C-alpha cells in the first residue's frame, strides 16, 4: 500500500505546492501592479481556474498524510506524515475562511463599474495567500523528509 500511497501523496502535494509557489513568484506580484479595474478582471478570471484541482490536491494530501501517519512502518515517518498533514490541513482552512470569500466577491464585480465603497483586497488577500503558500510548501518538504525515513 505504501508503494501506491507515497507517490500519490508526493504528486498531489507537489502539484499544490507548485501552484502556490507560482502564485508567489508570478501571480500575485502581477496582480499587485495592475490598476484596480484590471486587477478585478484578472482576479475573477484566475480565481475560477483552480477549482476543483487545488481542493482535490490539498484534501488528497491531508487524507493521504493521515493514512500514512497511522500506517507507515517507521515511527519517525509516522510523526512527520502527521506534521505534514497538519501543515497541509491549514491551507484549505485559510483558503475557505480568508481567500475564498474574496474570490467569490470578486467574481460578482463589474470591473468597469466598481462600487463607490470598493476597498482593494490585495494587501490582506495577498498576505493570507502567502501564508497558505508557505504552509503547502512546508508540508511538501516535511513529506519528502518522512519518505526519507522509509528509503
C-alpha positions as CSV (number, residue, x, y, z in Angstrom):
1,X,0.0,0.0,0.0
2,X,2.9,2.4,0.8
3,X,4.2,2.0,-2.7
4,X,1.0,3.4,-4.1
5,X,0.1,6.0,-1.5
6,X,3.5,7.6,-1.0
7,X,4.0,8.5,-4.7
8,X,0.4,9.7,-4.9
9,X,0.9,11.9,-1.8
10,X,4.0,13.4,-3.4
11,X,2.2,14.0,-6.7
12,X,-0.8,15.8,-5.0
13,X,1.3,17.8,-2.5
14,X,3.8,18.6,-5.2
15,X,1.1,19.9,-7.6
16,X,-0.4,22.0,-4.8
17,X,2.9,23.4,-3.7
18,X,3.9,24.2,-7.3
19,X,0.7,26.1,-7.9
20,X,1.2,28.0,-4.7
21,X,4.8,28.8,-5.5
22,X,3.6,30.1,-8.9
23,X,1.3,32.5,-7.2
24,X,4.1,33.8,-5.1
25,X,6.6,34.1,-7.9
26,X,4.3,35.5,-10.6
27,X,0.6,35.5,-10.0
28,X,0.3,37.8,-7.0
29,X,3.2,40.1,-8.0
30,X,1.5,40.6,-11.3
31,X,-1.9,41.3,-9.6
32,X,-0.2,43.8,-7.2
33,X,0.9,46.1,-10.1
34,X,-2.3,46.1,-12.0
35,X,-4.7,49.1,-11.9
36,X,-7.7,48.2,-9.7
37,X,-10.2,47.6,-12.6
38,X,-7.7,45.3,-14.4
39,X,-7.0,43.5,-11.1
40,X,-10.7,42.8,-10.5
41,X,-10.9,41.3,-14.0
42,X,-7.7,39.3,-13.7
43,X,-8.6,38.0,-10.2
44,X,-12.1,36.9,-11.3
45,X,-10.6,35.1,-14.3
46,X,-7.8,33.4,-12.4
47,X,-9.9,32.6,-9.3
48,X,-12.1,30.1,-11.0
49,X,-9.3,28.4,-12.9
50,X,-8.0,26.4,-9.9
51,X,-11.3,24.7,-8.9
52,X,-11.6,21.8,-8.4
53,X,-7.9,20.9,-9.0
54,X,-6.5,22.7,-5.9
55,X,-9.1,21.4,-3.4
56,X,-8.6,17.9,-4.7
57,X,-4.8,18.1,-4.4
58,X,-4.9,19.7,-0.9
59,X,-7.6,17.4,0.5
60,X,-5.9,14.4,-1.0
61,X,-2.7,15.4,0.6
62,X,-4.4,15.7,4.0
63,X,-6.1,12.4,3.7
64,X,-3.0,10.5,2.5
65,X,-0.9,12.1,5.2
66,X,-3.4,10.9,7.8
67,X,-3.4,7.4,6.4
68,X,0.4,7.3,6.3
69,X,0.6,8.8,9.8
70,X,-1.1,5.6,11.0
71,X,0.3,3.0,8.5
72,X,3.9,4.0,7.9
73,X,6.3,1.3,9.3
74,X,8.6,3.7,11.0
75,X,7.7,5.9,14.0
76,X,9.8,8.9,12.7
77,X,8.0,8.7,9.3
78,X,4.6,8.5,11.1
79,X,5.3,11.6,13.1
80,X,6.5,13.5,10.1
81,X,3.4,12.5,8.0
82,X,1.2,13.7,10.8
83,X,3.1,17.0,11.0
84,X,2.8,17.4,7.2
85,X,-0.9,16.6,7.3
86,X,-1.4,19.4,9.9
87,X,0.5,21.8,7.7
88,X,-1.4,20.8,4.7
89,X,-4.8,20.9,6.5
90,X,-4.1,24.5,7.5
91,X,-4.0,25.6,3.9
92,X,-7.7,24.8,3.0
93,X,-8.8,26.3,6.3
94,X,-7.1,29.6,5.3
95,X,-8.5,29.3,1.8
96,X,-12.0,28.8,3.0
97,X,-12.0,31.4,5.7
98,X,-9.9,34.1,4.2
99,X,-9.3,33.8,0.4
100,X,-12.5,32.1,-0.9
101,X,-14.9,34.8,0.3
102,X,-12.8,37.4,-1.5
103,X,-12.6,35.3,-4.6
104,X,-16.4,34.8,-4.7
105,X,-17.0,38.6,-4.1
106,X,-14.5,39.5,-6.9
107,X,-16.5,37.3,-9.4
108,X,-19.6,39.4,-8.7
109,X,-18.0,42.8,-9.5
110,X,-18.1,44.6,-12.8
111,X,-14.5,45.9,-13.4
112,X,-15.9,48.8,-15.4
113,X,-18.4,49.7,-12.7
114,X,-16.8,49.2,-9.3
115,X,-18.9,50.3,-6.2
116,X,-18.0,53.7,-4.7
117,X,-17.1,52.0,-1.5
118,X,-14.8,49.4,-3.2
119,X,-11.9,48.5,-0.9
120,X,-8.9,46.9,-2.6
121,X,-8.5,43.4,-1.1
122,X,-5.0,42.8,-2.4
123,X,-3.0,43.6,0.8
124,X,-5.0,41.2,3.0
125,X,-5.7,38.6,0.3
126,X,-2.0,38.5,-0.6
127,X,-0.8,38.1,3.0
128,X,-3.2,35.2,3.5
129,X,-2.2,33.7,0.2
130,X,1.4,33.9,1.1
131,X,0.8,32.1,4.4
132,X,-1.1,29.3,2.8
133,X,1.6,29.0,0.1
134,X,4.4,28.6,2.6
135,X,2.4,26.1,4.6
136,X,1.8,24.0,1.5
137,X,5.4,24.1,0.5
138,X,6.4,23.3,4.1
139,X,4.1,20.3,4.0
140,X,5.9,19.1,0.9
141,X,9.3,19.4,2.5
142,X,8.1,17.5,5.6
143,X,6.5,14.8,3.4
144,X,9.8,14.4,1.5
145,X,11.7,14.1,4.8
146,X,9.2,11.5,6.0
147,X,9.7,9.4,2.9
148,X,13.5,9.6,3.5
149,X,12.9,7.6,6.7
150,X,11.3,4.9,4.6
151,X,14.1,4.5,2.0
